[in-house]
């Protein structure tokens, strides 16, 4: 003879919770079995779903192979690897935001001396915008400045490689600006002792 299962006890709090669910879903609060079956069905339909903001990356076969190899080599789970990667990326993005706030509050002299990550690109961007805004305000060509790598180096002192990359990335915008004002490299030959910093007000 098989033993009967002990009767499941339900705390007053749990019973009240079931009544609340029954009321909100239009179920019979007198027959809690109907509510329990509703909860069971809800669980079965949603147990494998993820919240809208849950990461659900899709990897190519080669990427998945790399991931599997990393798991095998490190002994870590995918969740641990994802967590470490997320934290590293988060810290990087936070440092960029922090540096950006720092850059926004610096004087021109402080900017020239700044060397931390993001400072060079910021200085180059500021210098390019300065030249563009200056040219757009001028009515005489002789007071305009051709937007060149040399001028930006003179204004910022930034690494030539960083300046070159910026100009490569913004090639169309820079070319369009110089064309708009009919400017060429030769227009920057202002004579000995000429100060672009004075002309641009920096």
N, C-alpha and C positions, 0 to 999 in steps of 0.2 A: 504494500500500500504506500503510495507516494505521499510525502508530506506536503501539506498545503502551504502556499507562500504566506508569510506573515502580512497582515494588512498594512499597507503603506500609510504612515501618518502624515498629515498635512498641518503645518503650523498655522495659527490664525493669520499671520502676516501673508503666508503663501496663498491661503484661501481667499483673503481679501484681494490679493493681486489678481487671482483668477477671476474673481467677480468683476474687477475693474476692466480686465481685458474683454470679458464677455459683454459688458455694457458698451464699451467703445466699439466693438465689432458687431453689435446687434445680435449676439448669441444668447442662448437661454442661460441665465445666471442660476437657475434651479438645477440644471443638469450640467455640472462642471465637466463631465466627460466630453461634452461637445466642445468645450473650450480647450481641453487637453488635446483632442484630436486636431483642432485648428492649429495649435502650437506645434504639434508634431509635423503637420503638413508644411507649415511655414519653415520649420527647421530643415526639412528634407529639400525644400526648394531653394534655400539660401545658404546651406552649409558650405558649398563650394564657391560661392560668389565672394568678390572682394569689394571693399568700399571704393567709391569713385576715385579717391585720391591715392589709392594703393598703387605702388609701382608695379607695372606689368610689362617689363621690357621684352622685346622680341629680338632674338639673336639669329644671325645667319648660321649656316652649318659650320663655317670656319671659326666664327666667334664662339659657338658652343663647344667646339673642339678645344679651343684655347681655355675656355672656362673649366671644362672637364679635366684638362691637364693640370691647371692651377690647383684644382681641388685635390687631385691625386698627389701632386708634388708637395702641397702645403699641409695636407691633413686637416684643412679647415672645411667647414660646411659652406655652401653657397651663401647662406644667410650671413655668416660671419664675414665673408669676403665683401658682400654687398654693403654691410654695415661699415666696415673699414673704409671702403671706397667712398661711401656717402659722407662720412665724417671728414675725410681728407678734402673732398671737393667743397664741402660746407665751410671748412676753415679757410680754404683758399678764397672763396667768394666773399666771406666775411672780412678777410684781410684786404681785399680789393676795395670793398665798400669803406672800410676804415681809412685806407690810404687816400681814397677819393675825397673824403671829408677833410682830411688833413691838407690835401693839395688845395682845396677850395679856400682854405683860410690862410694860405701862405702869401707873403709879399713876393714881388718879382725877384728880389735878391735871394730870398729863401728858396724860391723855385729853381733858380739857377744852380744852387748848391745841392738840391735834393737828388738823392741817388736810389731811393727805395723803389721797389717794384711798382711799375705803372707811372712813375714820375716822368720818364723820358717821353712816353707817348702823350701824356698830359701836356707837357711843355710844348711839344711839337704841334699838337692840336690847337693850343692857345695861340701860338705864333702864327699859324696858318690863318686862323680866324681873324687875328689882328690885321694881317696884310690884306685879307679880303675886305674887311670892313673899312679899312683905310682907303683902299682903291675905290670902293663904291661911293665914298663921300667926296672924292676929288673930281674937279671939273677939267683940270689940265693934265695932260698925259705926263708932263715932265715931273709931276709930283707923285706919280704912281710907281708901284714897285712890282716887278715881275716876280711871280711866285716860283722860286727855284729852291733846289736843295741847298745851294750855297747860302742863300739869304736865311733860310731856316737854321742852318748850322751857325751862322753869325749871331742870330738872335737867341739861340738856345744853348749852343755848345754841346748838343746831344750827340750820341754816337752816330757816326755816318751810316752804319748798317741799319740802325733803327729808323733813321730819316729816309733811307732808300726804300725800306719796306713800307713806310707810311705813304710815300709818293707812289709806289707801285699799287698799293691798295686804293688810293684816291686819285689815280691817274686821270680818269675822265673828268672828275670834278675840277681838278687843278688845271687841266688843259682847257676846259670850257671857260674857266675864270680868266685865264690869260688871253684867250681868244676874244672874249667879250670886251676886254679893255685894249686889245691889239698890242699886247706886251710880249717882248722877247728878252732873252738873256741880255742882249746888248743894251736894253733900256736901263739896266742896273749899273751901268758904267757912268757913275755920277762925278767922277774926278777924284783926285787925291784929297784925303782929309774929310770927305763927305761922310756924314754919320746917318746910317739908316735908323739907328736907335732914336736919334733926335727927330728925324722925319716922322717916325711912327709913334713918337711920344712915350718911349719906354726907357 
